[in-house]
Amino acid sequence: MEEQSWIAPDDSLAHLPSARWLRRTLPGLEPVIECNSVAAMHVLARGGAGLAPIPCFLADPDPGLERVTPPIPELTVGLWLLTHRDLRRVARIRALLDFLHVALGEYTALFAGEGDT
């Protein structure tokens, strides 16, 4: 993997697990380009600029990309649905949270890197 061209998060994204993983896994990496958004990394990787650590839910359904590793456990992050505690029992907020919980649950495998459904 060291011989490959890499697209990396820039310093504004240094807090991301993918940025930390790249620094640890490929110390001294000189990326071909650094990006300030995961969306930009996705577009550049799709265009052939290099390899990039892109979330499975973005990359797996994209026919223009090919996975080069299995999902990397260190890069797993949680998905949280948050609201102010005073609003969580308001009917319209509760309805939205319940809807999102069910709707997003249908994509668990995609989020986990286990498929594109």
TORPA-4810 file (N, C-alpha, C, O; in nm, 3 decimals):
<nodes>
NODE_1_0.082_-0.119_0.000_0.000_0.000_0.000_0.086_0.126_0.000_0.042_0.231_-0.045_M
NODE_2_0.209_0.115_0.050_0.294_0.233_0.057_0.327_0.288_-0.080_0.350_0.408_-0.094_E
NODE_3_0.330_0.202_-0.182_0.368_0.246_-0.316_0.256_0.318_-0.389_0.278_0.379_-0.493_E
NODE_4_0.137_0.312_-0.335_0.021_0.372_-0.400_0.017_0.523_-0.379_0.074_0.575_-0.283_Q
NODE_5_-0.052_0.592_-0.469_-0.081_0.734_-0.449_-0.199_0.743_-0.353_-0.297_0.671_-0.368_S
NODE_6_-0.188_0.833_-0.257_-0.292_0.846_-0.155_-0.353_0.985_-0.154_-0.284_1.086_-0.172_W
NODE_7_-0.482_0.988_-0.132_-0.557_1.110_-0.108_-0.582_1.110_0.042_-0.634_1.012_0.096_I
NODE_8_-0.546_1.218_0.110_-0.553_1.218_0.256_-0.634_1.337_0.306_-0.644_1.440_0.239_A
NODE_9_-0.691_1.322_0.426_-0.755_1.437_0.489_-0.649_1.541_0.525_-0.538_1.506_0.565_P
NODE_10_-0.683_1.670_0.512_-0.588_1.773_0.551_-0.595_1.796_0.703_-0.665_1.725_0.774_D
NODE_11_-0.521_1.895_0.750_-0.513_1.919_0.895_-0.647_1.953_0.958_-0.667_1.928_1.077_D
NODE_12_-0.740_2.009_0.881_-0.871_2.041_0.938_-0.950_1.914_0.973_-1.046_1.919_1.050_S
NODE_13_-0.910_1.801_0.916_-0.976_1.673_0.944_-0.885_1.577_1.022_-0.908_1.457_1.025_L
NODE_14_-0.782_1.632_1.084_-0.685_1.549_1.157_-0.748_1.469_1.270_-0.692_1.369_1.314_A
NODE_15_-0.865_1.513_1.318_-0.934_1.444_1.427_-1.006_1.317_1.381_-1.045_1.235_1.465_H
NODE_16_-1.025_1.300_1.252_-1.096_1.183_1.201_-1.015_1.055_1.222_-0.893_1.057_1.210_L
NODE_17_-1.084_0.945_1.254_-1.012_0.818_1.266_-0.932_0.783_1.141_-0.824_0.726_1.151_P
NODE_18_-0.984_0.816_1.023_-0.912_0.783_0.899_-0.781_0.860_0.889_-0.682_0.805_0.840_S
NODE_19_-0.778_0.985_0.933_-0.655_1.064_0.929_-0.553_1.006_1.027_-0.435_0.993_0.995_A
NODE_20_-0.599_0.970_1.147_-0.508_0.910_1.246_-0.456_0.776_1.197_-0.339_0.743_1.214_R
NODE_21_-0.545_0.697_1.134_-0.506_0.567_1.082_-0.398_0.581_0.975_-0.299_0.507_0.975_W
NODE_22_-0.417_0.677_0.882_-0.316_0.697_0.778_-0.181_0.735_0.838_-0.077_0.684_0.795_L
NODE_23_-0.181_0.825_0.935_-0.054_0.867_0.998_0.016_0.750_1.065_0.139_0.737_1.059_R
NODE_24_-0.063_0.663_1.130_-0.005_0.547_1.199_0.040_0.439_1.100_0.148_0.382_1.114_R
NODE_25_-0.043_0.413_1.002_-0.018_0.302_0.910_0.088_0.334_0.806_0.168_0.249_0.768_T
NODE_26_0.087_0.459_0.760_0.183_0.501_0.657_0.259_0.624_0.704_0.240_0.733_0.651_L
NODE_27_0.346_0.608_0.804_0.419_0.724_0.854_0.504_0.786_0.742_0.563_0.714_0.661_P
NODE_28_0.509_0.915_0.739_0.585_0.984_0.635_0.513_0.989_0.502_0.572_1.026_0.401_G
NODE_29_0.387_0.954_0.502_0.308_0.955_0.378_0.309_1.095_0.316_0.283_1.194_0.383_L
NODE_30_0.337_1.100_0.189_0.325_1.223_0.110_0.207_1.205_0.016_0.223_1.152_-0.094_E
NODE_31_0.089_1.249_0.057_-0.029_1.228_-0.029_-0.019_1.308_-0.158_0.047_1.412_-0.163_P
NODE_32_-0.086_1.259_-0.262_-0.090_1.333_-0.388_-0.174_1.459_-0.372_-0.153_1.558_-0.442_V
NODE_33_-0.271_1.453_-0.280_-0.353_1.570_-0.250_-0.413_1.552_-0.112_-0.441_1.440_-0.068_I
NODE_34_-0.431_1.664_-0.043_-0.499_1.664_0.087_-0.630_1.739_0.069_-0.637_1.840_-0.001_E
NODE_35_-0.734_1.690_0.133_-0.869_1.746_0.118_-0.926_1.788_0.251_-0.892_1.733_0.356_C
NODE_36_-1.014_1.887_0.244_-1.081_1.931_0.367_-1.223_1.877_0.377_-1.303_1.925_0.457_N
NODE_37_-1.254_1.776_0.295_-1.384_1.710_0.306_-1.375_1.566_0.257_-1.299_1.535_0.165_S
NODE_38_-1.453_1.480_0.319_-1.459_1.341_0.277_-1.523_1.332_0.139_-1.487_1.246_0.059_V
NODE_39_-1.619_1.421_0.112_-1.683_1.422_-0.020_-1.581_1.448_-0.131_-1.586_1.386_-0.237_A
NODE_40_-1.488_1.540_-0.106_-1.384_1.568_-0.206_-1.293_1.448_-0.224_-1.252_1.417_-0.337_A
NODE_41_-1.259_1.380_-0.115_-1.176_1.260_-0.125_-1.246_1.154_-0.210_-1.183_1.087_-0.291_M
NODE_42_-1.377_1.141_-0.190_-1.458_1.046_-0.266_-1.451_1.077_-0.415_-1.426_0.988_-0.496_H
NODE_43_-1.474_1.202_-0.451_-1.474_1.242_-0.591_-1.336_1.221_-0.654_-1.326_1.171_-0.766_V
NODE_44_-1.232_1.257_-0.583_-1.096_1.240_-0.636_-1.060_1.093_-0.653_-0.998_1.055_-0.752_L
NODE_45_-1.098_1.011_-0.556_-1.070_0.867_-0.569_-1.146_0.809_-0.688_-1.092_0.730_-0.764_A
NODE_46_-1.271_0.850_-0.702_-1.351_0.803_-0.816_-1.288_0.844_-0.948_-1.297_0.772_-1.047_R
NODE_47_-1.224_0.961_-0.950_-1.158_1.010_-1.070_-1.022_0.949_-1.095_-0.959_0.979_-1.197_G
NODE_48_-0.975_0.864_-1.003_-0.849_0.794_-1.025_-0.726_0.864_-0.968_-0.614_0.828_-1.003_G
NODE_49_-0.744_0.963_-0.882_-0.630_1.038_-0.828_-0.549_0.957_-0.728_-0.432_0.988_-0.704_A
NODE_50_-0.609_0.854_-0.669_-0.536_0.773_-0.573_-0.630_0.698_-0.481_-0.752_0.702_-0.497_G
NODE_51_-0.570_0.630_-0.384_-0.647_0.560_-0.283_-0.688_0.658_-0.174_-0.618_0.756_-0.148_L
NODE_52_-0.801_0.630_-0.110_-0.848_0.718_-0.002_-0.931_0.638_0.097_-1.005_0.548_0.058_A
NODE_53_-0.919_0.670_0.225_-1.003_0.605_0.326_-1.141_0.670_0.327_-1.161_0.774_0.389_P
NODE_54_-1.234_0.608_0.257_-1.369_0.663_0.241_-1.467_0.572_0.313_-1.454_0.449_0.307_I
NODE_55_-1.565_0.630_0.383_-1.663_0.546_0.453_-1.733_0.448_0.359_-1.765_0.482_0.245_P
NODE_56_-1.756_0.328_0.408_-1.820_0.223_0.328_-1.953_0.266_0.269_-1.984_0.234_0.155_C
NODE_57_-2.032_0.341_0.347_-2.165_0.378_0.297_-2.157_0.472_0.177_-2.253_0.482_0.102_F
NODE_58_-2.043_0.540_0.157_-2.025_0.623_0.038_-1.960_0.544_-0.075_-2.001_0.554_-0.191_L
NODE_59_-1.860_0.466_-0.041_-1.779_0.402_-0.144_-1.838_0.273_-0.199_-1.833_0.250_-0.320_A
NODE_60_-1.894_0.189_-0.114_-1.941_0.058_-0.161_-2.047_0.066_-0.271_-2.039_-0.013_-0.365_D
NODE_61_-2.144_0.156_-0.263_-2.244_0.159_-0.370_-2.193_0.224_-0.500_-2.262_0.220_-0.602_P
NODE_62_-2.075_0.283_-0.496_-2.023_0.355_-0.612_-1.954_0.259_-0.707_-1.849_0.204_-0.673_D
NODE_63_-2.010_0.237_-0.826_-1.948_0.142_-0.919_-1.813_0.190_-0.974_-1.740_0.112_-1.034_P
NODE_64_-1.781_0.316_-0.952_-1.653_0.369_-0.999_-1.539_0.347_-0.902_-1.425_0.386_-0.929_G
NODE_65_-1.569_0.284_-0.789_-1.466_0.258_-0.688_-1.454_0.109_-0.661_-1.549_0.033_-0.678_L
NODE_66_-1.336_0.070_-0.617_-1.311_-0.069_-0.580_-1.247_-0.070_-0.441_-1.152_0.003_-0.415_E
NODE_67_-1.300_-0.153_-0.355_-1.245_-0.165_-0.220_-1.112_-0.238_-0.228_-1.100_-0.339_-0.297_R
NODE_68_-1.012_-0.187_-0.156_-0.880_-0.250_-0.158_-0.847_-0.320_-0.027_-0.748_-0.393_-0.019_V
NODE_69_-0.928_-0.297_0.077_-0.911_-0.368_0.204_-1.050_-0.401_0.258_-1.148_-0.338_0.219_T
NODE_70_-1.059_-0.499_0.346_-1.186_-0.517_0.417_-1.207_-0.396_0.509_-1.114_-0.317_0.528_P
NODE_71_-1.327_-0.380_0.564_-1.347_-0.270_0.658_-1.241_-0.273_0.769_-1.205_-0.380_0.818_P
NODE_72_-1.195_-0.157_0.806_-1.090_-0.144_0.907_-1.156_-0.107_1.040_-1.208_0.004_1.053_I
NODE_73_-1.154_-0.198_1.137_-1.225_-0.173_1.263_-1.189_-0.042_1.331_-1.275_0.021_1.393_P
NODE_74_-1.064_0.001_1.319_-1.020_0.127_1.381_-1.094_0.249_1.326_-1.097_0.355_1.389_E
NODE_75_-1.152_0.234_1.208_-1.217_0.348_1.144_-1.367_0.353_1.171_-1.437_0.441_1.121_L
NODE_76_-1.415_0.261_1.251_-1.558_0.257_1.284_-1.594_0.375_1.372_-1.525_0.405_1.470_T
NODE_77_-1.703_0.441_1.336_-1.756_0.550_1.418_-1.905_0.526_1.438_-1.969_0.458_1.359_V
NODE_78_-1.958_0.582_1.544_-2.100_0.567_1.572_-2.182_0.673_1.501_-2.131_0.777_1.459_G
NODE_79_-2.309_0.645_1.488_-2.403_0.741_1.432_-2.502_0.774_1.543_-2.569_0.685_1.597_L
NODE_80_-2.512_0.900_1.577_-2.596_0.944_1.687_-2.708_1.033_1.635_-2.688_1.115_1.546_W
NODE_81_-2.825_1.014_1.691_-2.937_1.104_1.666_-2.959_1.183_1.795_-2.999_1.127_1.897_L
NODE_82_-2.932_1.311_1.789_-2.935_1.392_1.910_-3.042_1.500_1.901_-3.073_1.551_1.794_L
NODE_83_-3.095_1.533_2.016_-3.186_1.646_2.028_-3.174_1.701_2.170_-3.125_1.632_2.259_T
NODE_84_-3.217_1.821_2.189_-3.215_1.879_2.322_-3.308_1.798_2.411_-3.416_1.757_2.367_H
NODE_85_-3.269_1.774_2.534_-3.348_1.689_2.623_-3.490_1.742_2.643_-3.582_1.664_2.666_R
NODE_86_-3.510_1.873_2.634_-3.644_1.930_2.651_-3.733_1.903_2.529_-3.855_1.917_2.538_D
NODE_87_-3.673_1.864_2.418_-3.751_1.843_2.296_-3.775_1.697_2.261_-3.857_1.667_2.174_L
NODE_88_-3.705_1.607_2.325_-3.711_1.467_2.283_-3.850_1.404_2.295_-3.877_1.303_2.229_R
NODE_89_-3.938_1.460_2.376_-4.074_1.405_2.389_-4.177_1.487_2.312_-4.296_1.454_2.315_R
NODE_90_-4.134_1.591_2.244_-4.225_1.666_2.158_-4.263_1.574_2.042_-4.177_1.511_1.982_V
NODE_91_-4.391_1.566_2.013_-4.443_1.466_1.918_-4.372_1.470_1.783_-4.332_1.365_1.733_A
NODE_92_-4.355_1.586_1.724_-4.293_1.592_1.590_-4.145_1.553_1.594_-4.094_1.493_1.500_R
NODE_93_-4.077_1.586_1.703_-3.935_1.547_1.717_-3.926_1.397_1.741_-3.843_1.330_1.680_I
NODE_94_-4.010_1.344_1.828_-4.013_1.200_1.856_-4.045_1.123_1.728_-3.984_1.019_1.702_R
NODE_95_-4.139_1.173_1.648_-4.176_1.106_1.523_-4.057_1.103_1.427_-4.030_1.001_1.364_A
NODE_96_-3.986_1.214_1.418_-3.869_1.217_1.330_-3.761_1.122_1.379_-3.705_1.046_1.300_L
NODE_97_-3.732_1.124_1.507_-3.629_1.034_1.562_-3.667_0.887_1.541_-3.582_0.806_1.505_L
NODE_98_-3.793_0.855_1.565_-3.839_0.717_1.544_-3.827_0.677_1.397_-3.783_0.566_1.366_D
NODE_99_-3.866_0.767_1.307_-3.857_0.741_1.164_-3.711_0.718_1.124_-3.680_0.620_1.056_F
NODE_100_-3.622_0.809_1.166_-3.481_0.796_1.130_-3.419_0.669_1.185_-3.337_0.606_1.119_L
NODE_101_-3.457_0.631_1.306_-3.405_0.508_1.365_-3.439_0.388_1.277_-3.353_0.304_1.250_H
NODE_102_-3.562_0.380_1.234_-3.606_0.268_1.149_-3.542_0.277_1.011_-3.486_0.180_0.960_V
NODE_103_-3.549_0.396_0.949_-3.498_0.414_0.813_-3.348_0.387_0.806_-3.302_0.317_0.715_A
NODE_104_-3.272_0.441_0.898_-3.128_0.420_0.897_-3.093_0.276_0.933_-2.992_0.223_0.887_L
NODE_105_-3.176_0.213_1.015_-3.154_0.074_1.052_-3.156_-0.020_0.933_-3.092_-0.125_0.935_G
NODE_106_-3.228_0.018_0.828_-3.233_-0.064_0.707_-3.099_-0.064_0.633_-3.076_-0.148_0.546_E
NODE_107_-3.012_0.028_0.668_-2.881_0.039_0.602_-2.765_-0.003_0.692_-2.650_0.032_0.666_Y
NODE_108_-2.795_-0.077_0.797_-2.691_-0.118_0.891_-2.576_-0.190_0.821_-2.460_-0.161_0.849_T
NODE_109_-2.607_-0.282_0.733_-2.503_-0.357_0.663_-2.415_-0.264_0.579_-2.293_-0.281_0.574_A
NODE_110_-2.475_-0.168_0.513_-2.399_-0.073_0.432_-2.308_0.011_0.518_-2.192_0.031_0.484_L
NODE_111_-2.360_0.062_0.631_-2.278_0.141_0.721_-2.162_0.059_0.776_-2.054_0.112_0.799_F
NODE_112_-2.184_-0.069_0.797_-2.082_-0.157_0.853_-1.985_-0.211_0.748_-1.891_-0.283_0.781_A
NODE_113_-2.009_-0.178_0.623_-1.921_-0.228_0.518_-1.947_-0.371_0.479_-1.858_-0.440_0.431_G
NODE_114_-2.070_-0.417_0.501_-2.105_-0.556_0.473_-2.190_-0.572_0.349_-2.241_-0.681_0.323_E
NODE_115_-2.207_-0.468_0.274_-2.287_-0.478_0.152_-2.337_-0.343_0.109_-2.316_-0.243_0.178_G
NODE_116_-2.405_-0.340_-0.005_-2.453_-0.213_-0.058_-2.604_-0.205_-0.061_-2.661_-0.134_-0.144_D
NODE_117_-2.669_-0.275_0.027_-2.814_-0.272_0.030_-2.865_-0.160_0.116_-2.986_-0.143_0.130_T
</nodes>
